[in-house]
Amino acid sequence: MAALRDLDRDALGDFLDEQTTLYEELKAHGLKLDLTRGKPASEQLDLSSALLSQPVGTKAADGTDVRNYGGLQGLPEVRAIFAELLNVPLDNIIAADNSSLSLMHDVMAFAMLFGLPGGQPWAGQTIKFICPVPGYDRHFSITAGFGVEMVTVPLTEHGPDLDAVRALAADPSVKGMWAVPMYANPNGVTYDEATLRALLEMDAADDFRIWYDNAYALHHLGHDEPRPVDIISLAAESGHPDRVFAFASTSKVTLAGGGVSFLASSKANLDWYLGHLSRRTIGPDKVNHLRHAHFLKDANGVRGLMRRHRDLIAPKFAIVRDTLQRRLGEYDVARWSAPRGGYFVTLEVDGTASRVVQLAKEAGIALTPAGSSHPLGNDPDDRWIRLAPTFPSQGELACAMDGVATCVLLAAAEKLVRERGQG
């Protein structure tokens, strides 16, 4: 079969008829499948079900009664496990409650109300954030919720386009940048160390910060398990020790609704954060911290658990890859990522993302809305679709991906027919 654009008029018409028939058959199945969010499947959550009955006692290793108030930095034993895993100094990491998104939101709120070290309160100023695209919709929602203007830069295979970032960061109203440095949401890109060094060393406002969401640092899909860059020490070496707020959590390690989140940064940034946090809470859920420390035991315990996660989800990523290659590979109408870790695959189409998502919805396959990869849902080229393979069963996923492929082919054929003035 030739690439779709190389078909002559009659062959293209026949192809459109064929895909239309396949699509009508797809709709007749009455599917109800969901590929919208990167949620762990029940089998993954079962790997940590012992947390729910973990006999942890009442005392931490240092004698702290975890049932009581206090301990704003979190328990040292759970901090130690994830300091090693995230490759950050123990003194530069705190443990909080279950959501790293809450930490990101709080840091943004505190910056708006009180200003960051080195700057004035952001409220009342024109504030801009650099957003590499494709990117994570929840990051964009936090930013938009505070009225912060979002400016985009392309995300390359090495990280964000450095020339574009440097040009924007020269504007003193640009106060931050989102980053997902390992297995980026949604296309799986990992920033290389040279890019990270350049981001840390570049000229920017004194209160410019990188919101460094290391959500997927432990989520390897293969046997290669690269260690995260020690971003805190690297920032100190760069001469801008306060430039990074690094976030992570166990949401996709243990229980998504009952995990532990982490914030790593410079001493100045952590002192600033904890000072404001002390007026919001007297301390995090230390019972859950101790429960996690007992269950996970140490960093190697986490690594072993994540390999069991890998065994469950890597076959699902293979289903996505194999189905897209089998159904779309010969037509040259789409490209897709081949992530080495993380939770998502990006499907890139040629100006038909909205139509593909619409067709899929009408066939009972829920996809993340087109445009979610960009601030305010505005993908100017209508190219990007995020696929989340982890939650469905393998059978459901295979059915959904075959349906998605049919929608891609139908949308591509419709577009080409329109462009040629056929029909």
Backbone hydrogen bonds, N-H to C=O, Kabsch-Sander energy under -0.5 kcal/mol:
donor,donor_aa,acceptor,acceptor_aa,energy
4,L,331,Y,-2.0
6,D,3,A,-1.9
7,L,4,L,-1.5
12,L,8,D,-2.8
13,G,9,R,-2.2
14,D,10,D,-2.4
15,F,11,A,-2.3
16,L,12,L,-2.6
17,D,13,G,-2.1
18,E,14,D,-2.4
19,Q,15,F,-2.6
20,T,16,L,-2.4
21,T,17,D,-2.2
22,L,18,E,-2.3
23,Y,19,Q,-2.4
24,E,20,T,-2.3
25,E,21,T,-2.1
26,L,22,L,-2.1
27,K,23,Y,-2.5
28,A,24,E,-1.6
29,H,25,E,-0.6
29,H,26,L,-1.3
30,G,27,K,-1.6
31,L,363,A,-0.6
33,L,364,G,-3.0
35,L,366,A,-3.2
39,K,37,R,-1.9
44,Q,41,A,-0.8
45,L,41,A,-2.0
46,D,42,S,-2.3
47,L,43,E,-0.6
47,L,44,Q,-1.0
48,S,45,L,-1.6
49,S,46,D,-1.5
51,L,48,S,-1.9
52,L,49,S,-1.7
53,S,50,A,-1.3
54,Q,51,L,-0.9
56,V,54,Q,-1.3
60,A,64,T,-2.7
63,G,60,A,-2.1
66,V,58,T,-2.3
66,V,64,T,-0.9
68,N,65,D,-1.9
70,G,282,I,-0.6
74,G,71,G,-2.0
79,R,75,L,-1.9
80,A,76,P,-2.5
81,I,77,E,-1.5
82,F,78,V,-1.7
83,A,79,R,-2.3
84,E,80,A,-1.8
85,L,81,I,-1.8
86,L,82,F,-2.5
87,N,83,A,-0.7
88,V,83,A,-2.3
92,N,89,P,-1.8
93,I,90,L,-1.4
94,I,263,L,-2.4
95,A,73,Q,-2.7
96,A,261,S,-3.0
100,S,98,N,-0.6
103,L,99,S,-1.1
104,M,100,S,-2.4
105,H,101,L,-2.5
106,D,102,S,-2.7
107,V,103,L,-2.7
108,M,104,M,-2.1
109,A,105,H,-2.7
110,F,106,D,-3.1
111,A,107,V,-2.1
112,M,108,M,-2.3
113,L,109,A,-2.4
114,F,110,F,-3.2
115,G,110,F,-0.8
115,G,111,A,-1.1
119,G,116,L,-2.4
122,W,111,A,-2.0
123,A,112,M,-2.2
125,Q,122,W,-2.5
127,I,125,Q,-0.8
128,K,173,S,-2.4
129,F,149,E,-2.7
130,I,176,G,-2.8
131,C,151,V,-3.1
133,V,153,V,-2.5
135,G,373,S,-2.4
137,D,135,G,-0.5
139,H,136,Y,-0.7
140,F,136,Y,-1.6
141,S,137,D,-2.0
142,I,138,R,-2.0
143,T,139,H,-2.1
144,A,140,F,-2.8
145,G,141,S,-2.2
146,F,142,I,-0.9
146,F,143,T,-0.9
147,G,144,A,-1.9
148,V,143,T,-2.0
149,E,127,I,-2.5
151,V,129,F,-2.9
153,V,131,C,-1.4
155,L,133,V,-2.2
156,T,154,P,-0.7
156,T,159,G,-2.6
159,G,156,T,-0.8
161,D,154,P,-2.5
165,V,161,D,-2.3
166,R,162,L,-3.0
167,A,163,D,-2.1
168,L,164,A,-1.9
169,A,165,V,-3.0
170,A,166,R,-1.1
171,D,168,L,-1.9
174,V,171,D,-2.1
175,K,128,K,-2.3
175,K,173,S,-0.8
176,G,128,K,-0.9
177,M,209,R,-1.5
178,W,130,I,-2.2
179,A,211,W,-2.1
184,A,189,V,-3.0
188,G,184,A,-3.7
191,Y,181,P,-2.6
192,D,158,H,-1.9
196,L,192,D,-2.0
197,R,193,E,-2.8
198,A,194,A,-2.1
199,L,195,T,-2.2
200,L,196,L,-2.0
201,E,197,R,-2.2
202,M,198,A,-1.5
205,A,174,V,-0.5
208,F,205,A,-2.1
209,R,175,K,-2.1
210,I,243,R,-3.2
211,W,177,M,-2.6
211,W,209,R,-0.6
212,Y,210,I,-1.2
212,Y,245,F,-3.0
213,D,179,A,-3.0
213,D,211,W,-1.0
214,N,212,Y,-1.1
214,N,247,F,-2.6
215,A,213,D,-0.8
217,A,214,N,-1.2
219,H,216,Y,-1.7
220,H,218,L,-1.2
221,L,340,R,-2.6
222,G,340,R,-0.8
225,E,223,H,-0.6
231,I,229,V,-2.1
234,L,230,D,-2.2
235,A,231,I,-2.0
236,A,232,I,-1.8
237,E,233,S,-2.4
238,S,234,L,-1.6
239,G,235,A,-0.5
239,G,236,A,-1.1
240,H,235,A,-1.5
243,R,240,H,-1.8
245,F,210,I,-2.4
246,A,244,V,-0.5
246,A,264,A,-3.0
247,F,212,Y,-2.7
248,A,262,F,-1.6
250,T,260,V,-2.0
253,V,250,T,-2.1
254,T,250,T,-2.7
256,A,254,T,-0.5
258,G,255,L,-1.5
261,S,97,D,-2.1
262,F,248,A,-3.0
263,L,94,I,-1.9
264,A,246,A,-2.8
265,S,92,N,-1.9
270,L,266,S,-2.6
271,D,267,K,-2.9
272,W,268,A,-2.0
273,Y,269,N,-2.7
274,L,270,L,-3.1
275,G,271,D,-2.0
276,H,272,W,-1.6
277,L,273,Y,-2.8
278,S,274,L,-2.1
279,R,276,H,-1.3
280,R,277,L,-2.3
281,T,277,L,-2.2
286,K,284,P,-1.6
289,H,285,D,-1.6
290,L,286,K,-2.7
291,R,287,V,-2.3
292,H,288,N,-2.4
293,A,289,H,-2.5
294,H,290,L,-2.6
295,F,291,R,-2.3
296,L,292,H,-3.1
297,K,293,A,-1.9
298,D,296,L,-2.4
302,V,298,D,-1.5
303,R,299,A,-2.3
304,G,300,N,-2.4
305,L,301,G,-1.9
306,M,302,V,-2.7
307,R,303,R,-1.6
308,R,304,G,-1.3
309,H,305,L,-1.8
310,R,306,M,-2.6
311,D,307,R,-2.0
312,L,308,R,-1.1
312,L,309,H,-0.8
313,I,309,H,-2.2
314,A,310,R,-2.8
316,K,313,I,-0.8
317,F,313,I,-1.8
318,A,314,A,-2.0
319,I,315,P,-1.7
320,V,316,K,-2.0
321,R,317,F,-2.5
322,D,318,A,-3.0
323,T,319,I,-2.5
324,L,320,V,-2.4
325,Q,321,R,-2.3
326,R,322,D,-2.5
327,R,323,T,-2.7
328,L,324,L,-2.6
329,G,324,L,-0.8
329,G,325,Q,-1.2
331,Y,328,L,-1.8
332,D,328,L,-0.8
335,R,348,E,-2.2
337,S,346,T,-2.0
342,G,219,H,-2.8
345,V,387,L,-2.1
347,L,385,I,-3.1
348,E,335,R,-3.6
348,E,346,T,-0.6
349,V,347,L,-0.6
349,V,383,R,-2.8
350,D,333,V,-0.7
351,G,349,V,-1.2
353,A,382,D,-2.1
356,V,352,T,-2.7
357,V,353,A,-2.5
358,Q,354,S,-2.2
359,L,355,R,-2.8
360,A,356,V,-2.7
361,K,357,V,-2.3
362,E,358,Q,-2.3
363,A,359,L,-1.1
363,A,360,A,-0.5
364,G,361,K,-1.7
365,I,360,A,-3.1
366,A,33,L,-3.3
366,A,364,G,-0.6
367,L,365,I,-0.5
368,T,35,L,-0.5
368,T,386,R,-0.8
371,G,384,W,-0.8
372,S,369,P,-1.9
374,H,371,G,-2.1
377,G,374,H,-1.9
378,N,375,P,-1.8
379,D,377,G,-0.9
382,D,379,D,-1.9
385,I,347,L,-1.8
387,L,345,V,-3.1
388,A,35,L,-1.0
397,L,393,S,-2.8
398,A,394,Q,-2.4
399,C,395,G,-2.0
400,A,396,E,-2.7
401,M,397,L,-3.0
402,D,398,A,-1.9
403,G,399,C,-1.9
404,V,400,A,-2.7
405,A,401,M,-2.4
406,T,402,D,-1.8
407,C,403,G,-2.1
408,V,404,V,-2.4
409,L,405,A,-2.4
410,L,406,T,-2.6
411,A,407,C,-2.6
412,A,408,V,-2.3
413,A,409,L,-2.4
414,E,410,L,-2.6
415,K,411,A,-2.2
416,L,412,A,-2.2
417,V,413,A,-2.4
418,R,414,E,-2.3
419,E,415,K,-2.5
420,R,416,L,-1.7
421,G,417,V,-0.7
421,G,418,R,-1.0
422,Q,417,V,-2.5
